[in-house]
């Protein structure tokens, strides 16, 4: 399933989800070197460099063509980067989402707002029968975000993912058509 960017862009007046741009490189490098972000995002190189950020942003069209969209969680007033959220097709009718929030923006409910915006858009515009996300068992903040956005916890998946050579347990959540988001 090829994806595109939400049109019109998604916003609730507090945050706006927008495509990444090269102006985001310095903040992306800073955020992706934050210990809490690195701790739970298995695909981030360590250390995360300017070249990594440029390559990531430059590969946006390739990700779209492969069924994945990644957006900046931006401040609605000035578009400043406050985090990131993404969505990727994992099977016919099934997509998975994930998110992170910049250290200075944590505790303000931005991940939840972004998750609600993206989930509503995905369920309304894509042929989805299931939207899922997983969180590390040691990430209660992310679990709260998922539940507050209407995702239903389904259980713990043992040895679900690889975090830099360590198999980790994860809690799987889902949102189905008709669920509250």
C-alpha positions, 0 to 999 in steps of 0.5 A: 500500500503506497501512502501519501501525506495527509491532505489537508495537513492534520492539525488540532490547533495545538500541533500540526503534523507535517513532512520532515524538512532539511531545516529539522536536521539539527533538532532531529540529531539532538532528539535522536541522541536523547537517551529515552528516545534511543532506549526505545527506538531500535532502528536509530543509529548510535550516535545519531549524526547529521548525515543520519538525519539528512539520509532519513529526511532524503528518503521520505519519498522512498518510504512513501512508495514502500507504504510508510509515512513519517511526520513531524509533530510540530507546534501549530503556531511555528511548526517547530519540531516537537516529535515524530509519528509514523505509520507503515503498512505491515500486511494487507489492511494492517498498519503499525504506528509509532511515535517519540517526543522531544525531551523539552516537549514531554508531559504536555500530551503531544504524542497523544494528540498526534496519535489521535490525529494520525489514527483518525486520518488513517482509519478514515482514508486508508483501507484498514481493518487494524491499526496497531502499535507496540511499546516496550514493557518498560515504557509505561508513558508510551502505554498511557499515550496509546490507551488515552488515544483509544488503542486497546491493549492486547497482551505482552508479546515475548521476545517481540523485537530486537533492540540492538541485539537484545530481544525485548518483550512488548505490549501490543495495542490495536485500534479497529474500525469503530473503536474510539480514537 
